[in-house]
Amino acid sequence: MAFIYSRLTMNKSTNLIENSKLYCQEKLKDYDFRITPQRLNIFRFLVESDSHPSAEMVYRQVRKEFPNISFDTVNRTLLRLSSKGLIKMVESGHGPRRFDANLKQHYHFRCINCKRIIDFSSEDYDNVKVPKDIRKRFYVLNQKIVLEGICQECLKR
């Protein structure tokens, strides 16, 4: 029975990996990116990650498969993916920029202790409106809600 389960799990994860690869190839093509193995790997890492990695974190991961890739290539690719709307930059407080490929509406909790950024959803926040006096004075392009505090993992320590 364990053999069947592990095989099903392996098939499921293989399918997820193949699906994310196809998704990334399609998105890059839709946004007129030249598809290179390095660019695909950078984008795929972000799509498969929920850790909101920095450019340095992406660079370290991608170098495992492409040891000759430069940090500059990774950084420029991330900035271009962001400017085209395929990923978002996440406010990380005083640290380096972080990146998120989850484009669905969600919010972030930033732990001031371990620096993790955790996604969460909230109907209450979905319904927050920009105050009328602000809308009169400014043209608001984006509204972000970021909570800061100490995560459950750090509270347990």
C-alpha positions as CSV (number, residue, x, y, z in Angstrom):
1,M,0.0,0.0,0.0
2,A,2.8,2.4,0.8
3,F,4.4,1.7,-2.6
4,I,1.1,2.7,-4.4
5,Y,0.8,5.9,-2.2
6,S,4.4,7.0,-2.8
7,R,4.0,6.4,-6.5
8,L,0.7,8.4,-6.7
9,T,2.4,11.2,-4.7
10,M,5.4,11.1,-7.1
11,N,3.1,11.2,-10.1
12,K,1.1,14.1,-8.6
13,S,4.3,16.1,-7.9
14,T,5.6,15.3,-11.3
15,N,2.4,16.6,-12.8
16,L,2.6,19.8,-10.7
17,I,6.1,20.4,-11.8
18,E,5.2,19.8,-15.5
19,N,2.1,22.1,-15.1
20,S,4.2,24.9,-13.5
21,K,6.7,24.6,-16.3
22,L,4.0,24.8,-19.0
23,Y,2.3,27.7,-17.1
24,C,5.6,29.6,-17.0
25,Q,6.4,29.0,-20.6
26,E,2.9,30.2,-21.7
27,K,3.1,33.3,-19.5
28,L,6.5,34.2,-20.7
29,K,5.4,33.8,-24.3
30,D,2.2,35.8,-23.7
31,Y,4.3,38.7,-22.4
32,D,6.8,38.6,-25.3
33,F,9.8,37.2,-23.3
34,R,12.4,35.3,-25.1
35,I,12.3,31.9,-23.4
36,T,15.7,30.9,-22.1
37,P,16.3,28.0,-19.7
38,Q,17.6,30.5,-17.1
39,R,14.7,32.8,-17.4
40,L,12.2,29.9,-17.2
41,N,14.0,28.6,-14.2
42,I,13.9,32.0,-12.4
43,F,10.2,32.4,-13.1
44,R,9.4,28.8,-12.2
45,F,11.2,29.1,-8.9
46,L,9.0,32.1,-8.0
47,V,5.8,30.4,-9.1
48,E,6.5,27.3,-7.1
49,S,7.6,29.3,-4.0
50,D,5.6,30.8,-1.3
51,S,8.6,32.2,0.6
52,H,8.7,35.6,-1.2
53,P,12.4,35.3,-2.0
54,S,14.8,38.1,-2.5
55,A,16.9,38.4,-5.6
56,E,19.8,36.8,-3.6
57,M,17.7,33.9,-2.6
58,V,16.5,33.3,-6.2
59,Y,20.1,33.6,-7.4
60,R,21.3,31.0,-4.9
61,Q,18.6,28.6,-6.0
62,V,19.0,29.1,-9.8
63,R,22.8,28.7,-9.5
64,K,22.3,25.1,-8.5
65,E,21.1,24.4,-12.0
66,F,23.0,27.2,-13.9
67,P,26.3,27.7,-12.0
68,N,27.5,30.4,-14.5
69,I,24.5,32.6,-14.2
70,S,25.3,36.1,-12.8
71,F,23.4,37.9,-10.0
72,D,22.9,40.7,-12.4
73,T,21.0,38.4,-14.9
74,V,18.8,37.2,-12.1
75,N,18.1,40.7,-10.8
76,R,17.4,42.1,-14.2
77,T,15.0,39.2,-15.0
78,L,13.1,39.8,-11.7
79,L,12.8,43.5,-12.4
80,R,11.6,42.8,-15.9
81,L,9.1,40.2,-14.7
82,S,7.8,42.7,-12.2
83,S,7.5,45.6,-14.7
84,K,5.5,43.3,-17.0
85,G,3.1,42.4,-14.2
86,L,4.1,38.7,-14.0
87,I,5.3,39.0,-10.4
88,K,5.0,41.6,-7.7
89,M,7.6,43.2,-5.5
90,V,6.8,42.9,-1.9
91,E,7.6,45.4,0.8
92,S,10.1,43.8,3.1
93,G,10.7,46.6,5.6
94,H,14.3,47.5,5.9
95,G,15.6,44.4,4.0
96,P,16.1,43.6,0.4
97,R,13.2,43.6,-2.1
98,R,11.2,40.4,-2.1
99,F,9.2,38.9,-4.9
100,D,5.8,37.2,-5.2
101,A,4.3,35.3,-8.2
102,N,0.9,35.0,-6.5
103,L,-1.1,37.6,-8.3
104,K,-4.4,36.6,-6.7
105,Q,-5.8,39.1,-4.2
106,H,-4.1,38.4,-0.8
107,Y,-2.3,40.2,1.9
108,H,1.0,39.8,3.8
109,F,2.0,39.4,7.4
110,R,5.7,40.3,7.9
111,C,7.4,38.8,11.0
112,I,9.7,41.4,12.5
113,N,11.7,38.6,14.2
114,C,12.5,35.9,11.5
115,K,11.7,38.2,8.5
116,R,9.3,35.7,6.9
117,I,6.5,37.1,4.8
118,I,3.3,35.0,5.1
119,D,0.3,35.2,2.7
120,F,-3.2,35.5,4.1
121,S,-6.7,36.3,2.8
122,S,-9.3,38.4,4.5
123,E,-12.8,39.4,3.4
124,D,-12.6,42.3,5.8
125,Y,-9.5,43.7,4.0
126,D,-11.1,42.9,0.6
127,N,-13.8,45.4,1.4
128,V,-11.5,48.3,2.7
129,K,-12.2,51.4,0.6
130,V,-9.9,54.3,0.1
131,P,-11.3,57.2,2.1
132,K,-13.1,59.8,0.1
133,D,-10.9,62.7,1.0
134,I,-7.8,60.7,-0.1
135,R,-9.5,59.9,-3.5
136,K,-10.3,63.6,-4.0
137,R,-6.6,64.6,-3.4
138,F,-4.8,61.7,-5.1
139,Y,-5.1,59.3,-7.9
140,V,-4.6,55.9,-6.1
141,L,-3.1,53.2,-8.2
142,N,-2.6,50.5,-5.7
143,Q,-3.6,49.7,-2.1
144,K,-1.5,47.3,-0.1
145,I,-2.2,46.0,3.4
146,V,0.8,44.6,5.2
147,L,0.6,43.5,8.8
148,E,3.8,43.4,11.0
149,G,4.3,41.4,14.2
150,I,5.7,38.1,15.4
151,C,4.7,34.9,13.7
152,Q,3.4,31.8,15.4
153,E,6.7,30.0,14.9
154,C,8.7,32.7,16.7
155,L,6.1,33.0,19.5
156,K,6.6,29.3,20.2
157,R,10.4,29.8,20.8
